[in-house]
Amino acid sequence: MTTHTDLSKYLVPPCTECKAKCCRYVAVEIDRPTCKHDYDTVRWYLLHKNVQVYVDHGKDWYVEFATDCEVLQPDYMCGDYEARPQICREHGWPVGSCEFFEDPCRHYFKGVKDFEAYLEKKGIDWRWKRRPKTEAG
C-alpha cells in the first residue's frame, strides 16, 4: 500500500516549469485602501519601478516588489535548498496551491493607470481637490 508520505517525494511543485515565479518577487500585505490618503499611497507605490499591487482571492491587499531571490539558480532551482526559509518550504503545499496552478490575484495593478481605472470603474472619488493659488501680498 502506498501512503501519503511515500507519494510526497513525487508530488512537488513544478518549479522548473513555471520558472520559479514565487522566487521572483516579495509581497507584503497592506491595509485595504478606504480613503483618499490610502488611494494616494497605493498610487505612490505604483509610480515606482518593479512595484505592483494586487488583491488576492481572499480580498487581502499586497504590495509586490519584483526582485529575484539571491539564491535562485539559472535552472530555476534553489541554490541553498537545505537552508531555505520556512516560507519557501511551505509554499506550494498542498500541491496545486502555487502560482503555476492558479493565478493568486483577484485584481493586479501593474501601474498607476491600472489602479486609477479600477477606482474609476468602481465610482470611487479618489482625486484630491487642488488648492487655488494665492497671490503673494
Residue, then its C-alpha position, 0 to 999 in steps of 0.5 A: m500500500t502506498t501512503h501519503t508520505d511515500l507519494s510526497k517525494y513525487l508530488v512537488p511543485p513544478c518549479t522548473e516549469c513555471k520558472a520559479k515565479c514565487c522566487r521572483y518577487v516579495a509581497v507584503e500585505i497592506d491595509r485595504p485602501t478606504c480613503k483618499h490618503d490610502y488611494d494616494t499611497v497605493r498610487w505612490y507605490l505604483l509610480h515606482k519601478n518593479v512595484q505592483v499591487y494586487v488583491d488576492h482571492g481572499k480580498d487581502w491587499y499586497v504590495e509586490f516588489a519584483t526582485d529575484c531571490e539571491v539564491l535562485q539558480p539559472d535552472y530555476m532551482c534553489g541554490d541553498y535548498e537545505a537552508r531555505p526559509q520556512i516560507c519557501r518550504e511551505h509554499g506550494w503545499p498542498v500541491g496545486s496551491c502555487e502560482f503555476f496552478e492558479d493565478p493568486c490575484r483577484h485584481y493586479f495593478k501593474g501601474v498607476k493607470d491600472f489602479e486609477a481605472y479600477l477606482e474609476k470603474k468602481g465610482i470611487d472619488w479618489r482625486w484630491k481637490r487642488r488648492p487655488k493659488t494665492e497671490a503673494g501680498 
